[in-house]
Amino acid sequence: MANGILPGDKARAVLEKESKYLCAAAAATTPIVWKEALGATVVDVDDNRYIDFTSGILVANVGHSHPKVVKAIQEQAGKFLNAYNSAHQLRADLCERLTALFPSKLNRALLLTTGAEAIESAVKIAKAYTGKNEIISFNGSFHGKTHLTMSIGGIRQTKEGFGPQASNVVHAPFPYVYHSYYRDEAACVDSCLQQLRETMATSSTGSIAAVVMESYLGSGGCVVPPARFVQGVRQLCDQHNIVFIVDEVQAGFGRTGKMFGFEHYGVVPDIVCLAKGLSAGVPTSAVVAGEGLMKALPPGSASSTYGGNPLSCAAALAVLDVIESEGLVQRAEALGQVLAKRLKELEQKYPFLGEGRSIGLVTGLEIVEDPATRVPSPALANAIVNEAIGRGLALISPTGLYGNVIRMMPPLVISEELMNQGLDILDEAMAKVSDDVSKTQAGE
Ligand SMILES: Cc1ncc(COP(=O)(O)O)c(C=O)c1O
């Protein structure tokens, strides 16, 4: 486990070199300098070990460097690495496997490279299909950092300083019950649906091609919408001939305890965007939609250099095999229940843990100054994360709309014992921070 003095000497050298040559906007936000990772364990360059609660930002659902995925990549690497738009067996196989995971109306796949590229392409499909041009998306959502996707996103930090955003994007409120005016789920959902109807009828031009929605707000702080809200959105899309695009870039491939997040809500989207967990680290994304929608794209308008490359396809096919053979969706559901129970215990123990939300194996710990006022506390959230990392728990920096949400997302292959050890570390870190707060308040 980590020794508490981070970064170590070797890590410091790497961080210093990066600080000289790497674009600062992409700089590391935690002191862990990765050397290797296997399953749910990370080792840094100073040989500190960490229990991984990041999954490399929700990528390693099947665990880091799963032997079957590594083998598939190694075997393919010796054959050929790119074929641009030429047909090959692995691309055909992956499209077949992917579409088989969805209800039958979603029967075509487009293979691309990043999550943002998948969202951009989904929007193009919706515009080409409907002949309309406006997009509705939600406050607090994150869909990527390209110009269009940051504009569709509803997080200020992503777009601040970049001037006028892409036009024809209109935002509506998302049911973030914890920070809502009502603090009541039913009232919050009613209000959000009402405001969405109003947005469509007033600030929109009326030429709405698509509604784009994450199946839970990820970067926005792991905010899980009530099913009634998602069903209401689906209904409005049907009523107004709007394409319903669901962003499953981080929710997909078992993370939420179902293969895809939208399955929790009893709806079927028109277009689904996939990436991250799809191929465990080899950049791969996909858009899955019905034939009618896909056909709206003019020939040649949707390919990209690395889309459907054989390395990605080989990795993704191996990932799908692992998810199936190791029962990872069911595993995420079962372990998710253990996780949720422990979060409730922590809520009772630490008043600054205003809410411990989770869905499957992804959480949002809402760290606040006081549970009554619910004023977000990024400072306490950062202190907890730093304490936990020093004790050997790999976490990402706090995110969420107010920078106060600790997100934890272990690989789905983590053992219950290791996950509990990770949660014990979190508990210790919270106890330490709680102690520090008490001392400060007592003027010590
Ligand atoms: C929900 C969601 N959509 C889209 C993206 C963008 O994916 P990428 O970083 O691969 O472009 C992300 C990345 O974190 C995401 O979480």
The ligand as a Tripos MOL2 file, in Angstrom:
@<TRIPOS>MOLECULE
LIG
   16    16     1     0     0
SMALL
NO_CHARGES

@<TRIPOS>ATOM
      1 C1        -20.6130   10.5870  -20.5420 C.3       1 LIG1
      2 C2        -19.4380   10.9200  -21.3930 C.ar      1 LIG1
      3 N1        -19.6250   11.2190  -22.6790 N.ar      1 LIG1
      4 C3        -18.6000   11.5090  -23.4910 C.ar      1 LIG1
      5 C4        -17.3130   11.5150  -23.0250 C.ar      1 LIG1
      6 C5        -16.1730   11.8690  -23.9530 C.3       1 LIG1
      7 O1        -15.4130   10.7410  -24.2140 O.3       1 LIG1
      8 P1        -13.9050   10.9260  -24.7800 P.3       1 LIG1
      9 O2        -13.0950   11.4850  -23.6630 O.co2     1 LIG1
     10 O3        -13.5100    9.5300  -25.1690 O.co2     1 LIG1
     11 O4        -14.0100   11.8430  -25.9330 O.co2     1 LIG1
     12 C6        -17.0600   11.1830  -21.7000 C.ar      1 LIG1
     13 C7        -15.6840   11.1680  -21.1670 C.2       1 LIG1
     14 O5        -15.4420   11.1570  -19.9950 O.2       1 LIG1
     15 C8        -18.1530   10.8820  -20.8510 C.ar      1 LIG1
     16 O6        -17.9810   10.5890  -19.5690 O.3       1 LIG1
@<TRIPOS>BOND
     1     1     2 1
     2     2     3 ar
     3     2    15 ar
     4     3     4 ar
     5     4     5 ar
     6     5     6 1
     7     5    12 ar
     8     6     7 1
     9     7     8 1
    10     8     9 2
    11     8    10 1
    12     8    11 1
    13    12    13 1
    14    12    15 ar
    15    13    14 2
    16    15    16 1
@<TRIPOS>SUBSTRUCTURE
     1 LIG1         1 GROUP 0 **** ****
